[in-house]
Amino acid sequence: MLTFSAMTILILRHGPAGDKAAWAKAGKDDFDRPLTAEGTRKTKAAVNGLKKVVGSIRRIRTSPLRRALQTARILKEAFPEAELTETDELRPKQPSSRLLSGLKKER
């Protein structure tokens, strides 16, 4: 007999970050491109609205990109009970199969 358990997954992209082209033109690595001040403000507002809708979150997984980490930390502030983990499966250009494999292990 097979038993399946449900898992709800919410995908939240990072908040508004600095201009990618300007960042590259300045010779800076895109990995380090941060949220803008407005991006931080908008992300906090969005997360506050999200909290009203979902109530609680058990786990937060984030890419190691600076703007993604900043977004995840804002989410963690609103959901302090959530476990926050940086994961390489969410790095850019990773195959989705790596992420799905990791999620299956977390059930």
N, C-alpha and C positions, 0 to 999 in steps of 0.2 A: 504494500500500500504506500502511495506517495502522499506526503504531507507538504503543503505549501503554506507559507506565511506571507502576509501582505507587508509591503514596505512602501511608505509614501516618500517620494523623493522630490524635494523642492530645489530647483536649480536657480541660483541667483548670480547673475553676472556682476562683475565689479562695477562700482560706481563710476561716474564720469572722471576720466583721467586727463592729464595734460595732452596737448596736441602731439600726436605720434610723429608727424613729419618734422615739426620744429624740434622735438626732442632728438630725433635722429640727425638732423642738420647740425645740432650742437655737439654731435659726436658721442651722445650718451646711449647707453644700452637700454633697449626697450624693457628689459627685465626690471629695471629700476624706476620706470615711469610711475609717478605717484598719482593718487587722487588729487584733484584740484580742491581748493577751499570750498568752492560751490559743489563739487562732487561729494565731498564729505558731508556737507549740509543736506544735500538731496538724498544721499544714502541713509543718513540718520532718519530723515522724514519717512522714507520708504520702509525702513525697518520698523519704525514705530507703527506704521499702518499694517505691516505684515504681522506684527505681534497681536494686533487686535483680531486678525483673521485666523491665524494658526494656533494661537495660545501658547504652545511650547514646541521646542525642538530638542531632540536628544543628541544629535551629532552635527557638527559643522566640519566639512572637509574643504580645504582650500588649496589652490595652486600656490607655489612659492613666489609668484610674481608680487612685487611690492604693492601694487594697487589691489590685487586680490586679497592679500593678507590684511591690508587696511580695511577693506570691506568686511572680511570675516571677523575682524576684531570689533567692528561696530555691531555686527550681528551678535557676537558673544556678549557684548555689554547689555544688550536687550534680552538675551537668553542666557543668563549666567550658569544655569544648570546644564547647558550643552557642553559636550566634549569638543574641543577645537583641535584639529589635527591638520598639519600641512602634509600634502601628499603629492608625490611625483606623478601619479596617474593623471593629475589635472594640469600638468605642464602643457604648454602649447605643443601641438603636433604629435601628441601621444595617441595611440589607437584607442578607440572607445572600448575595445575588448579588455584592455588593462583595467579601466575603471569598473566595468561591469564585473569583472573577476573579483576585484577588491570588495565591491558592494555585496556580492554573494557571500563572502566570508564574514560579513558583519551582521548577518541576520541574527 
